[in-house]
Amino acid sequence: MKREHGSREFPIWLIGDSNPARWQTQLDYPLDPRHPARHNIWTPILDRIQERVYLPDRLRMDTSLLYVRNAVEDPAYKSLISGTQWENPLLTEVTNFGKLVKAHSPKIIFTFGSFAFEFARRSTNESGNKTKDYWNTQRLGQEFCSRSNNFNIQKINVLPLLHTSIAWGHFLQAHRNFTGQEGANYFEYAADAIAEILIEHRGSLPIWKECPTEC
């Protein structure tokens, strides 16, 4: 499996968890569309975003250059966590990703799940390191709400999304915890907030392809 896919210069990045141990020799890159995880965690959000951004100016986000990467390749690296302390070589991965972010300055980094979110926070030097289990679905939802409401196009914005918890046995609880609303749909909630950001800043984000007719 390749380490990354897409263009580092694209202003939107997707950061997954780690390579799937059973399938990494058979998949091409992180969040490979052939793996069901991508369609469990990203496709429903993307579809609604595309639906929403089309309406004002007949635009679609050009997803062909989306930069996609996993926080770490080896899932065993996640065992190198003790409380808030992260050990090498996991720390090296954090440092290297931080250098990559600084060099290319993406506008939005979407992270999938608690580990990827904390990994991105540390890589971008956010204060207050958290433990492995701190970022449950409720806290991720609170962070998503706060960060989307305070989005700043002049900065690197890390926005947490859910990983496979949204597709497991407690998926209804995950919808409720992330959105803070009984009966709400996480996918629609997240996609609508993201679409509003993209529409508001569409002139500053070189991510579009025009659709002169319905597409």
Stockholm file with secondary structure:
# STOCKHOLM 1.0

chainA/1-215         MKREHGSREFPIWLIGDSNPARWQTQLDYPLDPRHPARHNIWTPILDRIQERVYLPDRLRMDTSLLYVRNAVEDPAYKSLISGTQWENPLLTEVTNFGKLVKAHSPKIIFTFGSFAFEFARRSTNESGNKTKDYWNTQRLGQEFCSRSNNFNIQKINVLPLLHTSIAWGHFLQAHRNFTGQEGANYFEYAADAIAEILIEHRGSLPIWKECPTEC
#=GR chainA/1-215 SS CCSEESCTTSSEEEEEEECCTTTTTTCSSTTCTTSHHHHHHTHHHHHHHHHHHHHHHSEEECGGGCEEEEEESCGGGGGSEETTEECTTHHHHHHHHHHHHHHHCCSEEEEESHHHHHHHHHHTTCSSCCCTTTCCHHHHHHHHHHHHHTCCTTSCEEEEECCGGGGSTTHHHHHHHHHTSTTCCHHHHHHHHHHHHHHHTGGGCCCEEECSSCC
#=GC SS_cons         CCSEESCTTSSEEEEEEECCTTTTTTCSSTTCTTSHHHHHHTHHHHHHHHHHHHHHHSEEECGGGCEEEEEESCGGGGGSEETTEECTTHHHHHHHHHHHHHHHCCSEEEEESHHHHHHHHHHTTCSSCCCTTTCCHHHHHHHHHHHHHTCCTTSCEEEEECCGGGGSTTHHHHHHHHHTSTTCCHHHHHHHHHHHHHHHTGGGCCCEEECSSCC
//
